[in-house]
Amino acid sequence: MTVTFIFIALFILGVGILVRGLMTVSTARATWMVRSVSGTARVTGCKSVYDSNDAFNSFGISVQYTDTHGQAHTAELPAMRQFQTGDPVDIRFDPQHPTTVYLSEHFAGSNLSIALIAFGGALMLVSFISLAQ
């Protein structure tokens, strides 16, 4: 009985941590959308990115864009698909710090959110499996 109560408490704790992580992501996303400015950049280069085992992971693209003051900037950004030189891409950048730039589908967040979601989900999963046995 006591062990079951502990696993139920851990499951509820996991739900709370997971919800907190999701709320942190939502807040960070909303803050970034308010603070950043949308724009279009031109791809100047694209290369495949490999991990330490020489397994294909994703792409790295070089982009060129102009900030709100008319200054040109270049940046290296991660991408999930291959782009050709000259392709336009939608970006968002911080007008106060124009070198802080992300593809529109990405946003500036923290690793804390990812850690909370992963830990909360793992805690729920372990508790659920333990309760099911």
PECORVEN-V156739 format. One record per backbone hydrogen bond with DSSP energy under -0.5 kcal/mol. NH is the residue of the N-H (numbers start at 1). CO is the residue of the C=O. If there is no record, write none. Layout:
# PECORVEN-V156739
nh->{NH NH}
co->{CO CO}
This chain:
# PECORVEN-V156739
nh->{5 6 7 8 9 10 11 12 13 14 15 16 17 18 19 20 21 22 23 24 25 26 27 28 29 30 31 32 33 34 35 36 37 39 41 42 43 44 45 47 49 51 54 57 58 59 60 61 62 63 64 65 67 70 73 75 77 77 79 86 87 89 91 92 93 94 94 95 95 100 101 102 104 106 109 113 114 115 116 117 118 119 120 121 122 123 124 125 126 127 128 129 130 131 132 133}
co->{1 2 3 4 5 6 7 8 9 10 11 12 13 14 15 16 17 18 19 20 21 22 23 24 25 26 27 28 29 30 31 32 93 91 89 64 87 62 62 60 58 55 51 49 49 79 47 77 45 75 42 73 71 67 65 63 61 75 59 43 84 41 39 102 37 97 100 35 93 97 99 92 90 103 107 110 110 111 112 113 114 115 116 117 118 119 120 121 122 123 124 125 126 127 128 129}
